[in-house]
Amino acid sequence: MSNARRAKSHITKQGPRWQRRPADRYKEILEAAVRAFGEQGFDGATLADIAERAGVCAGTVTHYFGSKAGLFQAALSDRFLEDVLAGESLLASHRGPARELLREIVTRMWEQLNRPGTLDLILFGLTKAHDFPEATGLMCREIGERWRRVIGAAITAGIERGEFRSVEAELQARLIGSGLLGMLVGVHHFARFERQPPLPARLFAQYLDTIDHALAALPVRRESEPLSLGEGL
């Protein structure tokens, strides 16, 4: 099938973009903005480029978001707020071991942060904190704090059930979140300079195992049992 026939078939199945519902166009513009800002930065990305990626005219982008600054703030809020809402929903609905809950939360965060453009949007948002304090504040404070509360609640539940040892849940949540971001920067930006970088999937699996070992409750030892090598040091 020729490219022209494939394109015509796609339009027939999906409908031309101008016929799509406003909610669809809105979401497509936000996704296009994440990719454009992540690849080109705020100064390099243009409304015309973002509109082309989304399959709409530049006037449509302006109609929804007013300006490039407004679009940037909306893109940050949409990408990260949607993710944290999913995490909060998972926390509320989970019925099972806290260890499984925590692993699922961290896995979802890893998958969401690996979505195209997300990490670059985070890094760019931090560099533009002075220019966009409201958007960056939303990303770093409200969303960051909400993710930490989700992780911390899972850890607290594990402590109460005896699955996890007693730790400061909020501090542990910070460590887990910081570790994820550090791994992502390594995978997406530093790995290309290494001769034999680890596979991201293996790296993340080891990270989950490290969390398990760090939080696992120590078995209760009877007084008559001898100390194992290293225990009690």
N, C-alpha and C positions, 0 to 999 in steps of 0.2 A: 504494500500500500504506500502511495506517495505521501510526502509530508503534508501536502495540501489536503489530501483526502483524510489523513489522520486528524488534522486540525479541524476539518469540517465535521468529522465524526465526533470529536470531543465536544464541539460547540453544541451539536445536536443532543448529546447525552446530558451535558451540564447546563446548557443554556448560555448565551452570551453574557459576559459580565454585567453589561448595562441592564440586563433583565433580572439580575439577582436581587434579593431582598436587601434593604438598607443595612440590616444587621450583618449580613454576609459581607457586604462591601466594607463596612466599618472594621470587621475583624481582619479582612484581607489587607487593608491599609496598615493596620497595626503590625501584622506579621511582616509585611514588606518593609516597614520602618525599622523594625528590629534588625533585619538583615542589612539594610542600608547603613544605619548608624554603626552597627558592629563592624562592617567592612570598611566604611569610608570616614567614620567619625561624624560629629555634628556639622562641622564646617564643610566637609567634603560632600556630604549627602545633600541632595536638593529635593524639593517637593516634586519637581518634574520627574526625577529619577524614581522616587518612591511611588508616584502615581503610575508610572510605566510598569514597575514591578507588580503593582496591585491590579493592573488592567483597567484603571480609571483615568479620568482627566485630572489635571492639577487643581481645577476648580472644585472638584469633589472633595479632595483632601482638605482644601482650605475651608470648605463648607462645614466639614465635620470637626476640624481641629483648630481652625483659625490661623495658626502660624506653625512654623517648624518647631518653635519652642513648645507650643502646646501639644504638638504631635509627639515630641520626645518625652514629655512628662506622661502623656497617656500611654505610650509604649512601655515605659518603665512600670507604671502602675498595673497595666493589664498583664504583662508577662509574669510579674512576681506575685501580685495579689491573687491571681487565679491559682497559682501553685500552692500558696500557703493556705488558701481556703480548702484545697483538696487534702492537705495534710491535717487540717483541723477536723475535717469530716471523717478521715480515717481514724483519728484518735477517738472520736466520739462513738464510732460504730464498731470498733474492734472488740472481740470477745475471745480472748485467748491469752497465752503467755506474753508477758511484757517483752521478753527477748525477741519474740517474733514480730511484735508491734514495732519495736525500735529498729529492727533490721529492715522492715518494710518501709518505715518512714525515711530512713537514711538512703535506702535504695531508690525510692521515688525522688528524693532530693537530687541524688546523683544523676538520674535519668533526665530530670527537668533542667538541671544546670548544664547538661550536655546538649540540650537542644540548640540547633544552629543559631548563632548570634547572641545567645544569652550571656556567656562569659564575657564576650567583648563589650556587651552593653553594660555589664556590671563595672568592668574596669574603666570604661569610658565615663560612666556616671560618676565614678569616684574622682576622675581627673577634672570633671566639670562641676564639682561640688560648689565652687564659688559662684558659678554662673547660674546654676539651677539648684539652689539650696532646698526648695520645697520638694522637688522630685527626688533628689539624692537623699534628703531626710526621710522621705517615705520608704525608700529602698533600704536604708541603713538602720533606721529606728523602728518604724512601725512593723515593717515586714520582717526585718531581722529579729526583732524581739518576739514576734508572734511565732516564728520558726523555733526559736529557742524555748518558748513556752511549750510548744508541741513536743519537742525532744525531751525537755525537762519533765513534762508530765508522764511520758513513757518511762523515764528512768525512775521517777518517784514511785510509780505503780510497781515497778520491779523491786524496788527496795521494800515497799510495804508487803509484798508477797513473799519476800525472802529469796527472790531470784537474783537480785543484785546486792552487792555489799553496800554499806552506807557511804555515800559520797555526797558532795555538794552538787545537786542536780543541775543548777543553773550554770555553774562553772564547767561541768562536764559537757553540757549542751553547747557551750561556747567552743570548747575544744573540738567537738565533733564537727561543728559547722566550719570552723577555721581549717580543720584538716581536709574537708571536702574541697574547699576553695583552693587550698594549696595544691592538692592533687590535680585539680582541673587546670591550674596555671601550668603545672609541670607537664601534663599530658598535651595541652594545646599549644604551649609556647616554648617550653624548654626541651621537650623530648626530641625535637628535630635536630638538636645540636649534639645529642648523645649517640654514641656508636651502637649501643644495644639497649634502647629504652624498653622497659617492661610493657607488656600488653596492658592496656587500660583495664580490661576485664579482670586480669589476674591481680593487678594492683588494687582494684576496688575490693575483690574477694578477700585479700589479705587485710585490708582496712577493716572490713566487717569482723574478721576473726580477731583482730587486735581489740576492737571495741568489746567483743564478747569476753575476752580474757581479762580486760581491764575492769569490767563491771561484775563479773561472775562472783557470786557469794562464795566465800571459803567454806569448805565442809566443816561441820562441827566435830571437834576431836575430843574424845573422852580422855580423862586425866591419865588413864593407864596406858594410852597409846603413846609410842615414842614420837618425837619430832622427826619429820622427814628432812632430808638434806636441804639446807637453806631456810627452812621454816623457822620463824622466830628471830631471824637476823634483822 
